[in-house]
């Protein structure tokens, strides 16, 4: 986990995409909090994390891995659409 975090930071710095920013509106803080809580609930229900699901179950051709990845992609898309609408984009 620390290696993944370190690699993400190094990659962001090298590509000049590393920015520290904080949400300005309370609505953004609320959405971030709700999203984090929903992710935590999902992880506890599944008993695994999304990284181990992708790299563990999907290569084994386990249907659960493919269903999990489909849910993650669909959830990310829906969440980004809600976020864009709330920002007025």
DRENTOR-856414 format. One record per residue: x, y, z of N, C-alpha, C in turn. Coordinates in nm, 4 decimals. Layout:
<atoms>
       n_u       n_v       n_w      ca_u      ca_v      ca_w       c_u       c_v       c_w
         X         Y         Z         X         Y         Z         X         Y         Z
...
</atoms>
This chain:
<atoms>
       n_u       n_v       n_w      ca_u      ca_v      ca_w       c_u       c_v       c_w
    0.0821   -0.1198    0.0000    0.0000    0.0000    0.0000    0.0862    0.1258    0.0000
    0.1924    0.1246    0.0798    0.2792    0.2428    0.0818    0.3532    0.2585   -0.0508
    0.3898    0.1460   -0.1116    0.4561    0.1525   -0.2416    0.3649    0.2107   -0.3487
    0.2373    0.1751   -0.3426    0.1422    0.2285   -0.4396    0.1240    0.3796   -0.4185
    0.1147    0.4217   -0.2926    0.1022    0.5637   -0.2620    0.2259    0.6400   -0.3082
    0.3439    0.5854   -0.2772    0.4690    0.6497   -0.3177    0.4795    0.6578   -0.4700
    0.4447    0.5507   -0.5389    0.4491    0.5505   -0.6854    0.3530    0.6509   -0.7462
    0.2345    0.6644   -0.6873    0.1377    0.7619   -0.7377    0.1891    0.9048   -0.7197
    0.2506    0.9310   -0.6051    0.3045    1.0654   -0.5803    0.4192    1.0950   -0.6755
    0.5107    1.0004   -0.6922    0.6240    1.0198   -0.7837    0.5743    1.0419   -0.9262
    0.4785    0.9599   -0.9695    0.4233    0.9764   -1.1042    0.3572    1.1116   -1.1242
    0.2836    1.1578   -1.0222    0.2167    1.2876   -1.0327    0.3173    1.4017   -1.0354
    0.4218    1.3919   -0.9541    0.5236    1.4977   -0.9515    0.5997    1.5013   -1.0838
    0.6391    1.3847   -1.1355    0.7142    1.3808   -1.2610    0.6324    1.4311   -1.3796
    0.5012    1.4091   -1.3765    0.4171    1.4565   -1.4868    0.3641    1.5980   -1.4625
    0.4104    1.6596   -1.3544    0.3693    1.7962   -1.3172    0.2189    1.8064   -1.2969
    0.1590    1.7002   -1.2425    0.0157    1.6961   -1.2141   -0.0122    1.6947   -1.0641
    0.0891    1.7169   -0.9809    0.0732    1.7101   -0.8365    0.0315    1.8464   -0.7835
   -0.0879    1.8522   -0.7255   -0.1383    1.9753   -0.6653   -0.2044    1.9404   -0.5328
   -0.1793    2.0197   -0.4327   -0.2514    2.0057   -0.3067   -0.3618    2.1102   -0.3089
   -0.4841    2.0631   -0.2989   -0.5965    2.1556   -0.3000   -0.7011    2.1085   -0.2011
   -0.7796    2.2016   -0.1551   -0.8872    2.1705   -0.0626   -1.0179    2.2226   -0.1211
   -1.1255    2.1482   -0.1057   -1.2544    2.1956   -0.1571   -1.2932    2.3286   -0.0933
   -1.3537    2.4150   -0.1731   -1.3895    2.5476   -0.1249   -1.5310    2.5536   -0.0690
   -1.6198    2.4694   -0.1234   -1.7602    2.4751   -0.0811   -1.7929    2.3606    0.0138
   -1.8869    2.3840    0.1018   -1.9299    2.2822    0.1966   -1.9937    2.1646    0.1234
   -2.0577    2.1902    0.0087   -2.1209    2.0804   -0.0664   -2.0166    1.9805   -0.1154
   -1.8986    2.0290   -0.1507   -1.7920    1.9380   -0.1925   -1.7443    1.8525   -0.0753
   -1.7325    1.9128    0.0427   -1.6927    1.8370    0.1610   -1.7966    1.7292    0.1929
   -1.9238    1.7634    0.1781   -2.0307    1.6668    0.2049   -2.0224    1.5506    0.1061
   -2.0037    1.5809   -0.0227   -1.9932    1.4742   -0.1234   -1.8716    1.3852   -0.0989
   -1.7596    1.4448   -0.0613   -1.6387    1.3679   -0.0329   -1.6625    1.2756    0.0866
   -1.7265    1.3277    0.1893   -1.7535    1.2482    0.3091   -1.8484    1.1331    0.2792
   -1.9555    1.1608    0.2079   -2.0512    1.0549    0.1725   -1.9843    0.9502    0.0841
   -1.9064    0.9939   -0.0125   -1.8350    0.9004   -0.0994   -1.7393    0.8118   -0.0224
   -1.6660    0.8691    0.0703   -1.5735    0.7913    0.1523   -1.6462    0.6901    0.2399
   -1.7582    0.7317    0.2970   -1.8371    0.6390    0.3784   -1.8928    0.5243    0.2950
   -1.9413    0.5553    0.1755   -1.9941    0.4496    0.0884   -1.8844    0.3530    0.0454
   -1.7646    0.4057    0.0181   -1.6532    0.3171   -0.0166   -1.6175    0.2270    0.1011
   -1.6156    0.2827    0.2206   -1.5854    0.2033    0.3390   -1.6880    0.0943    0.3633
   -1.8151    0.1273    0.3455   -1.9213    0.0274    0.3612   -1.9064   -0.0825    0.2566
   -1.8776   -0.0445    0.1332   -1.8596   -0.1429    0.0263   -1.7435   -0.2366    0.0521
   -1.6345   -0.1828    0.1037   -1.5180   -0.2659    0.1331   -1.5500   -0.3643    0.2449
   -1.6211   -0.3193    0.3472   -1.6566   -0.4095    0.4579   -1.7541   -0.5173    0.4108
   -1.8443   -0.4832    0.3195   -1.9385   -0.5833    0.2689   -1.8687   -0.6870    0.1813
   -1.7692   -0.6442    0.1056   -1.7012   -0.7343    0.0124   -1.5876   -0.8123    0.0789
   -1.5373   -0.7678    0.1930   -1.4270   -0.8296    0.2658   -1.2945   -0.8244    0.1916
   -1.2843   -0.7479    0.0849   -1.1588   -0.7298    0.0122   -1.1529   -0.5861   -0.0370
   -1.0377   -0.5467   -0.0859   -1.0282   -0.4140   -0.1446   -1.0336   -0.4259   -0.2966
   -1.0541   -0.3140   -0.3633   -1.0695   -0.3175   -0.5091   -0.9412   -0.3564   -0.5809
   -0.8260   -0.3270   -0.5230   -0.7005   -0.3638   -0.5872   -0.6827   -0.5150   -0.5866
   -0.7090   -0.5776   -0.4715   -0.6946   -0.7235   -0.4669   -0.8022   -0.7925   -0.5500
   -0.9178   -0.7304   -0.5633   -1.0215   -0.7873   -0.6495   -0.9752   -0.7868   -0.7940
   -0.9199   -0.6746   -0.8376   -0.8769   -0.6644   -0.9775   -0.7589   -0.7560   -1.0070
   -0.6552   -0.7483   -0.9231   -0.5342   -0.8255   -0.9504   -0.5417   -0.9700   -0.9012
   -0.6381   -1.0017   -0.8153   -0.6500   -1.1361   -0.7632   -0.7555   -1.2197   -0.8330
   -0.8764   -1.1678   -0.8429   -0.9865   -1.2466   -0.8975   -0.9973   -1.2401   -1.0497
   -0.9718   -1.1246   -1.1064   -0.9889   -1.1099   -1.2516   -0.8942   -1.1999   -1.3308
   -0.7642   -1.2085   -1.2984   -0.6772   -1.2995   -1.3741   -0.7154   -1.4470   -1.3599
   -0.7853   -1.4805   -1.2512   -0.8304   -1.6178   -1.2326   -0.9592   -1.6473   -1.3105
   -1.0055   -1.5495   -1.3862   -1.1308   -1.5578   -1.4616   -1.2501   -1.5837   -1.3696
   -1.2432   -1.5311   -1.2488   -1.3516   -1.5427   -1.1520   -1.4584   -1.4393   -1.1869
   -1.5832   -1.4839   -1.1972   -1.6918   -1.3934   -1.2342   -1.7067   -1.2802   -1.1329
   -1.6782   -1.3068   -1.0052   -1.6872   -1.2027   -0.9035   -1.5926   -1.0872   -0.9309
   -1.4750   -1.1170   -0.9841   -1.3803   -1.0115   -1.0190   -1.4338   -0.9220   -1.1290
   -1.4929   -0.9844   -1.2302   -1.5489   -0.9053   -1.3409   -1.6701   -0.8242   -1.2967
   -1.7527   -0.8811   -1.2100   -1.8679   -0.8066   -1.1585   -1.8216   -0.6895   -1.0723
   -1.7180   -0.7122   -0.9911   -1.6661   -0.6049   -0.9068   -1.6092   -0.4913   -0.9916
   -1.5318   -0.5249   -1.0918   -1.4733   -0.4221   -1.1780   -1.5836   -0.3458   -1.2515
   -1.6859   -0.4167   -1.2975   -1.7986   -0.3499   -1.3639   -1.8678   -0.2529   -1.2691
   -1.8858   -0.2959   -1.1439   -1.9476   -0.2079   -1.0448   -1.8623   -0.0879   -1.0116
   -1.7308   -0.1084   -1.0032   -1.6397    0.0022   -0.9738   -1.6428    0.1058   -1.0864
   -1.6369    0.0598   -1.2104   -1.6398    0.1511   -1.3253   -1.7732    0.2244   -1.3312
   -1.8837    0.1512   -1.3137   -2.0159    0.2142   -1.3180   -2.0314    0.3153   -1.2042
   -1.9857    0.2796   -1.0851   -1.9951    0.3714   -0.9716   -1.9107    0.4960   -0.9902
   -1.7921    0.4801   -1.0469   -1.7060    0.5957   -1.0730   -1.7694    0.6881   -1.1765
   -1.8314    0.6300   -1.2783   -1.8950    0.7116   -1.3814   -2.0143    0.7873   -1.3234
   -2.1006    0.7178   -1.2496   -2.2173    0.7836   -1.1892   -2.1720    0.8923   -1.0917
   -2.0723    0.8610   -1.0097   -2.0214    0.9605   -0.9153   -1.9651    1.0833   -0.9839
   -1.8937    1.0641   -1.0948   -1.8385    1.1803   -1.1663   -1.9489    1.2636   -1.2305
   -2.0553    1.1982   -1.2770   -2.1672    1.2730   -1.3341   -2.2383    1.3560   -1.2267
   -2.2576    1.2980   -1.1101   -2.3201    1.3720   -0.9992   -2.2305    1.4889   -0.9587
   -2.1017    1.4655   -0.9512   -2.0082    1.5705   -0.9128   -2.0089    1.6847   -1.0141
   -2.0089    1.6499   -1.1444   -2.0117    1.7541   -1.2481   -2.1396    1.8360   -1.2410
   -2.2530    1.7703   -1.2199   -2.3808    1.8430   -1.2114   -2.3855    1.9331   -1.0911
   -2.3283    1.8892   -0.9799   -2.3319    1.9717   -0.8592   -2.2415    2.0935   -0.8735
   -2.1384    2.0832   -0.9564   -2.0491    2.1976   -0.9800   -2.0976    2.2864   -1.0935
   -2.1997    2.2409   -1.1647   -2.2524    2.3189   -1.2760   -2.1692    2.3128   -1.4012
   -2.1005    2.2021   -1.4238   -2.0153    2.1866   -1.5436   -2.0957    2.1349   -1.6590
</atoms>
